[in-house]
Structure formats: structure tokens, C-alpha cells
Amino acid sequence: MFVRQGRRNFSALAAATLLSSHGVLRAATSPQRVSIALAAHNSLYHLPLVLAEQLGYLKHEGLQIDWLECESGIEAVQAALAGQADVVAGAFEHVLDLQTSGLSWRAFVLQSRAPQISVGLTSRRAIGMKHVNELKSLKLGISSLGSATHWVAQHWIKQVGLSTDAVQFVALGAGTGNVMEAMRAGTVDALCHVDPVLHYLEQKNELRLMADTRTLSSSQRMFGGPLASACLFGKVEFLQKRADLAQALSLGVVRALKWLKTAGPTDILKTVPSHHWMGDRALYLGALEKLRESYSLDGLFGTDAVQTAWRMRALRMAQEAGPLSALERSFTNQFAQVAKRKIGN
């Protein structure tokens, strides 16, 4: 009797184990490769995606990611257009540009509700300055023309009343080394970039912060509301034919966003690779806390956030916003909603 009961318990346990590990077995035996193009992979801008990989959420969904590291967001888009990547991780405004150019691309999971981009002036240039209008022949470092750092810099220039001919944009790429070298060599007088680089330079007193979009309140001040920013997007054809991959990516990112809500400093440091910290774990954690609230809560595109992006693009292009139908075609909440239901609140 004891033996028979033990066998029944063992059988039930074995069956339960097989069911619970089905996703892991699937990932181990038949991983699906998907290529993602992005810039500044080590930055906080892509933290949810980094967490999704480091925590094993993407692997659990049966995915093997091939990362295509690019020098800027626009370069990542161009690589995907050339067929070198299935998906882009980048600014939502790229999708708006693609849609209004007649190309069928769509964002399918949101990482952040604010650009997390700051503008800072080198300390040597800020000495004695009383007002930003005093700046002339300003060399402003960005990742590249046509990228999110360029757009935020342009908006800041207009907002503070600087003349456009007073600024020379210098493309530095997204690499931390190039940015730091340009700052310290005097190649640029100002920088528009993401964290933790900007926070690091600010804390080291090498840079004086002029504006930032790290929080929902700072995004409100600069843009008039939350702004859909870092997200994953791809061709509509890809999302239709490989909906399973889009769903798997969305599940991984939404799980990471949920984990991030309650993760403490020790959890972060155990999970994020040490080479992301710029050699200073305290500064890295400080940078994260400054912008933590800007991450999406559930991967969904909110109405206010996408409409703010739509208005800001129109302002950048100096034209009417255009029909909302183009905006509506630029994103879908289908995959994130399924992920949210599966994962729970």
C-alpha cells in the first residue's frame, strides 16, 4: 500500500514537473532566433530588455536573441530596413517617421513613458554663464542626426530660445567611450545623451545639467505630457507572420517591467552585468532611481503618451500633425495585453 501510494505521488509530481517546465524544455530543444537592432545597449534606456534577457524570461519563451549593436537609433532603423534585423529597440518616434513615409511598421511593446534623455553643458563652458542665450557657436554632442538625442536637443534649443545657427551638432555615436572622450577632449561644449553617462558626468562635476526628461514631471515640463519612447517595433508583415515571436518578446519585456517595480538595489546589481555600471555601482543605482518612474508599468501604449509623441513630431517637422489614422497604425497593444493577462498584475 505504501509503495503504491508512493508511486502515485511520484507520478503526479513527475507530471506536474513536466508541465511546469514545458517552456524551459521547449526553449532548450527548439530556440527561435530573432535579431534585434539597437543602440546604447548598456544604457538604462534599454534596461527592461536587458533584464528580460538576464532574468531568463526571453529564453523561457524559447527565444535566442541575436543583438545587432548600432551607433545610433537611426542606424538601427536603417539596419532593419536593409533586412539585417527583425526588430528594432528604439524611440517610438522612429515608427511615426516610418509610417508617415508610407512604410508599414508598428511598435508592439513599450519600455518607457519618457525619453530619459538629458542635456548638459560642460563645466568649463558653464563658468560665468548667467543665461543660456549667452551661448554662441555651441558644439552639442548627440548620437547622430535623426536620432532621439537629436530630437530632444532640437526641442530644448527651441524651448530656451537659442538661435539654430548658434548650435553645431556633433555626432558621437552611442558608445560610452566616445562620449566621454569627446567631453574631456573639448570636442563638444554640451551633450544630449542617456543615462547612466549623463548622471555620471553630472555627479563628477564635469557637466552642468540644463534639462532632462528622466521623469514624468520633467517630460510634462518639456513636452506637455508623458511621451512614448523606448519600445520594440518591426514590420507589420513580420508581426503578422511571426506573431509568436512578437508575443514571446512582449511576454519577456512585460515580465521584466513587473519585476522592476519591486526590485531592490541588491536585485538590480545581481542581475545587471557589471560592465553596465561604468565602474561605480552607487552612481549606477543613483541614475536608475532618478528615472525609474518613467518605465512603462505594463508595456501598453497609453493614449496621452502616443499623442504627445505625435504632437512633438509635428512640431519638429514644422507641419500639421496629420490624420490620427497614421498614429493609430503606428502601434498595437495586442501583444502587451495578452502578456499582461498571462502574467497578472
Helices and strands as residue ranges (DSSP letters): H 2-20, H 22-29, E 32-39, G 44-46, H 47-54, H 57-60, E 63-70, H 73-81, E 87-91, H 92-100, E 105-110, E 117-122, H 123-126, G 132-134, E 138-142, H 148-160, G 164-166, E 167-171, H 176-185, E 190-194, H 197-203, E 207-212, H 216-223, E 230-235, H 236-241, H 243-262, H 265-271, G 274-276, H 281-291, G 292-294, H 303-317, H 324-328, H 334-343
